[in-house]
Amino acid sequence: DDIILTVDAKNVTMKDVSSGTFMLTNKNVIFDADKYIEIHLDSLTAIFLRRYLLFDTSIEIFTIDHKSYFFDFVEGQRDKVMFELVKMKKNGSMPNLTFIQDSPKSIQNLTKTVQNKWIDGKLSNFDYLMILNMIAGRTYNDLSQYPVFPWILADYTSETIDLNDPNVYRDLSVPIGAYSEERLLTILERVRSAQFKSDYYLYG
């Protein structure tokens, strides 16, 4: 392969973080470390910008075999990687790539497309929520950014539940923090006794 770019990087997984060398060639994405990773460019389906340890320095690559790879770079290096990836998308090196987060508008367009598919009944609630998690930067590779789901049910004791019974569901008119009367009163009391303006809030 012709090497286009070589930078230091970390591969972040749920189990560990390994340091190594990230290489972009004319045919592959390669991560050279204790665990060698080679991803063919024609298997890439999506590339998202990500945060790691609150720093906006990472990317997540998705492939046609439903795998994802999370790479974190030294500050400033991600821009170089993304510049080359965008260039390669334009020259047709990644034929299966359907999305690359190269601008804020690209995320807005993706969100709108997904929302319309859900409204039209082409996406299940589960798939819609999973894609929203992905768009929002949540990932299976980093436990601190694991996908989240809304708390919907209230009945966890019955052997069977009737989904048409409104008592089965949590009261969605109030946030989780105020779900129980006792908890809400505690929060309101804390706000009333706040000494500083910066402490005057319901939910931290």
C-alpha positions in Angstrom: 0.0 0.0 0.0 1.0 3.6 -0.5 1.1 5.3 2.9 -0.8 8.6 2.8 -0.6 9.6 6.5 0.9 8.2 9.7 0.1 9.6 13.2 0.2 8.4 16.8 -3.2 7.3 18.1 -5.0 5.2 20.7 -7.5 2.5 20.0 -10.3 2.8 22.6 -12.4 -0.3 23.4 -14.7 -1.2 26.2 -12.0 -3.4 27.8 -8.9 -1.3 27.3 -7.0 1.6 25.5 -4.0 0.7 23.5 -1.4 3.1 22.1 0.0 2.7 18.6 0.4 4.1 15.1 -2.6 5.0 12.9 -1.8 4.7 9.2 -4.0 5.7 6.3 -3.0 4.0 3.0 -4.6 4.1 -0.5 -6.4 0.8 0.4 -6.6 0.5 4.2 -6.9 2.0 7.6 -4.2 0.4 9.8 -3.6 0.5 13.5 -0.3 -1.0 14.4 0.0 -1.9 18.1 0.1 -5.0 20.2 -3.2 -5.8 18.5 -2.9 -5.2 14.8 -6.0 -3.8 13.1 -6.5 -3.5 9.3 -9.7 -2.1 7.9 -10.2 -2.1 4.1 -11.4 1.3 2.8 -14.1 -0.4 0.7 -15.7 -1.8 3.9 -16.2 1.6 5.6 -19.8 2.7 5.9 -19.7 5.8 8.2 -17.2 8.0 10.0 -18.2 10.1 13.0 -16.3 12.7 15.0 -16.1 11.7 18.7 -15.0 13.0 22.1 -12.8 11.1 24.4 -12.2 12.1 28.1 -14.1 15.3 27.2 -11.6 16.2 24.5 -12.9 16.6 20.9 -10.0 14.5 19.4 -11.4 11.2 18.2 -13.2 9.5 15.3 -15.3 6.3 15.2 -15.3 4.2 12.0 -18.2 1.9 11.1 -17.9 -1.0 8.7 -20.2 -3.2 6.5 -19.8 -6.1 8.9 -21.4 -4.0 11.7 -18.1 -3.4 13.6 -16.9 -0.1 14.9 -13.4 1.2 15.7 -12.7 4.1 18.0 -9.5 6.0 17.5 -8.2 8.9 19.6 -5.5 11.3 18.4 -3.2 13.9 19.8 -4.8 17.3 19.6 -4.7 18.7 16.1 -4.0 15.3 14.4 -7.6 14.4 13.9 -8.1 17.3 11.5 -5.3 15.9 9.3 -6.8 12.4 9.3 -10.3 13.8 8.5 -8.9 16.0 5.7 -7.4 12.9 4.0 -10.5 10.8 4.6 -12.8 13.4 3.0 -10.4 13.7 0.1 -10.5 9.9 -0.4 -14.3 9.8 -0.2 -14.4 12.4 -3.0 -12.0 10.4 -5.2 -14.1 7.2 -4.8 -11.7 5.2 -2.6 -14.6 4.4 -0.2 -17.5 3.2 -2.3 -19.6 1.9 0.6 -19.2 5.1 2.7 -22.7 6.6 3.2 -21.8 9.2 5.8 -18.8 11.2 6.9 -19.1 13.9 9.5 -17.3 16.6 7.7 -19.4 19.6 8.9 -22.2 20.5 11.4 -24.6 20.5 8.5 -23.9 16.9 7.7 -25.1 15.8 11.1 -28.2 18.0 10.8 -29.1 16.5 7.5 -28.5 12.9 8.9 -30.7 13.7 11.9 -33.5 15.0 9.6 -33.3 12.0 7.3 -33.5 9.5 10.2 -36.3 11.5 11.8 -38.4 11.4 8.6 -37.8 7.6 8.2 -39.0 7.1 11.8 -42.1 9.3 11.2 -42.9 7.4 8.0 -42.7 4.0 9.9 -39.5 2.9 8.1 -37.5 2.7 11.4 -38.6 1.0 14.6 -38.5 3.0 17.9 -35.5 0.9 18.9 -33.5 1.6 15.7 -34.4 5.3 15.9 -33.2 5.6 19.5 -30.0 3.7 18.6 -29.2 6.0 15.7 -29.9 9.1 17.8 -27.4 7.8 20.4 -24.9 7.3 17.6 -25.4 10.8 16.2 -25.1 12.2 19.7 -21.7 10.6 20.1 -22.6 7.6 22.2 -20.6 4.5 21.6 -20.2 0.9 22.7 -16.4 1.4 22.7 -16.3 3.8 25.7 -18.2 2.9 28.8 -18.4 6.6 29.8 -20.4 7.3 26.7 -22.5 4.1 26.5 -25.9 4.4 24.7 -28.8 5.5 26.9 -32.5 4.9 26.7 -35.5 6.7 28.2 -37.1 5.3 31.3 -40.6 4.4 30.1 -42.1 1.6 32.2 -43.2 1.9 35.9 -44.4 -1.7 36.5 -41.4 -4.1 37.1 -43.2 -6.5 39.5 -46.1 -8.0 37.5 -45.4 -11.2 35.7 -47.2 -9.9 32.6 -48.1 -6.3 31.6 -50.8 -4.8 29.5 -49.2 -2.2 27.2 -52.6 -0.6 26.8 -52.8 0.1 30.5 -51.6 3.7 31.3 -50.6 2.6 34.8 -47.8 0.5 33.3 -45.9 3.6 32.1 -43.9 6.2 34.0 -45.5 9.6 34.3 -43.7 11.4 31.4 -45.1 14.8 32.4 -42.3 15.2 35.0 -38.5 14.6 34.7 -37.0 11.6 36.4 -35.5 13.9 39.1 -39.0 14.8 40.2 -40.6 11.4 39.7 -41.3 10.8 43.4 -43.0 13.5 45.5 -40.4 13.0 48.3 -37.4 13.5 45.9 -39.0 16.6 44.4 -39.6 18.2 47.9 -35.9 17.5 48.8 -34.7 19.2 45.6 -37.0 22.2 46.1 -35.8 22.6 49.7 -32.2 22.5 48.6 -33.0 25.3 46.0 -34.7 27.4 48.6 -31.8 27.1 51.0 -29.2 27.9 48.3 -26.7 30.5 49.5 -25.2 31.3 46.1 -26.9 32.1 42.9 -24.8 29.5 41.2 -26.5 26.8 43.3 -30.0 27.9 42.3 -31.0 25.0 40.1 -33.3 22.0 40.3 -31.0 19.4 38.5 -27.3 19.5 38.4 
